[in-house]
């Protein structure tokens, strides 16, 4: 599992997730987007790519809920 910010310099989280998919690694690496941007555009783009999103500030509880959700799916 890779937790990546959507606004990383040089390679944002969306592009990283797309590269993971293109390289055939999506079955081995689950990308989780982390962002302070709560806009509908970000949520819709993430949903379109099938990526979970954690909203900053991220709490341990948020991570726990996400992990249970990902493991259950």
Secondary structure, 3 states (H helix, E strand, C coil): CEEEECCCCCCCHHHHHHHHHHCCCCCCCCEEEEECCCCHHHHHHHHHHCCEEEECCCCHHHHHHHHHHHHHC
